[in-house]
Each structure stands twice: as C-alpha cells, then as structure tokens.
Amino acid sequence: MLQLMLLGFAIITLYEVLYNFTVLNAKITAGMIEDNVPNIDMLSIAYPDPDRPWNLIFATKVWLAAFIISAHAFYLSTKPRKNLEEAI
C-alpha cells in the first residue's frame, strides 16, 4: 500500500513539474513574441486562486523537490532489505 501511495505521489508531482515548466516556457515565448524579454523571476500564474498567484520559478522548484523526494522514497521502498541475521 505504501509503495502504491509513493508511486502516486511521484506521478502527480512529475505532472506538476511538467505543467509548471510548460506554462513557464509559454509565458517566456509569449513575451518574446511581443518583443520584450520577460524577467523570468517575476512570471506568475493566477491558478488556482486569482487572489494569490504562484511564482512559476518557485512552483517548479517546489514540485521538483517533491518529485525527487517521493521518487527516492519509492525507490527505497522497492529496494530489497538485508537480513540482519545473516550479518551476524
């Protein structure tokens, strides 16, 4: 059950990383088409709450960290454990 939950977290966080990265690239491209190079540190998205927009760089880094943690936890949960009786 734990492995299934960790795999679900890894998939969800990977999706969020790709989504935020895609939106970031789209905003950069839209700015370049309008003949101004946007400051990528100031790009934000008003989703899911328009009153509190997320900075896209921050959101991408947070979800990437969550993906790395959950993927590593999934890896460790599938790794076979050493038998303590054999080590003695």
Backbone hydrogen bonds, N-H to C=O, Kabsch-Sander energy under -0.5 kcal/mol:
donor,donor_aa,acceptor,acceptor_aa,energy
5,M,1,M,-2.1
6,L,2,L,-2.6
7,L,3,Q,-2.5
8,G,4,L,-2.2
9,F,5,M,-2.4
10,A,6,L,-2.4
11,I,7,L,-2.3
12,I,8,G,-2.5
13,T,9,F,-2.6
14,L,10,A,-2.1
15,Y,11,I,-2.2
16,E,12,I,-2.1
17,V,13,T,-2.2
18,L,14,L,-2.4
19,Y,15,Y,-2.6
20,N,16,E,-2.7
21,F,17,V,-2.4
22,T,18,L,-2.2
23,V,19,Y,-2.5
24,L,20,N,-2.4
25,N,21,F,-2.4
26,A,22,T,-2.3
27,K,23,V,-2.4
28,I,24,L,-2.2
29,T,25,N,-2.6
30,A,26,A,-2.6
31,G,27,K,-2.0
32,M,28,I,-2.2
33,I,29,T,-2.2
34,E,30,A,-1.4
35,D,32,M,-1.4
36,N,31,G,-2.2
40,I,38,P,-0.9
42,M,39,N,-1.9
43,L,40,I,-0.6
45,I,54,W,-2.3
47,Y,45,I,-1.0
52,R,49,D,-1.3
54,W,45,I,-2.5
56,L,43,L,-2.1
59,A,55,N,-2.7
60,T,56,L,-2.3
61,K,57,I,-2.1
62,V,58,F,-2.6
63,W,59,A,-2.4
64,L,60,T,-2.1
65,A,61,K,-2.3
66,A,62,V,-2.2
67,F,63,W,-2.2
68,I,64,L,-2.5
69,I,65,A,-2.4
70,S,66,A,-2.5
71,A,67,F,-2.9
72,H,68,I,-2.1
73,A,69,I,-2.3
74,F,70,S,-2.2
75,Y,71,A,-2.3
76,L,72,H,-2.7
77,S,73,A,-1.9
78,T,74,F,-1.2
78,T,75,Y,-0.6
79,K,75,Y,-1.1
87,A,83,N,-0.8
88,I,84,L,-0.7
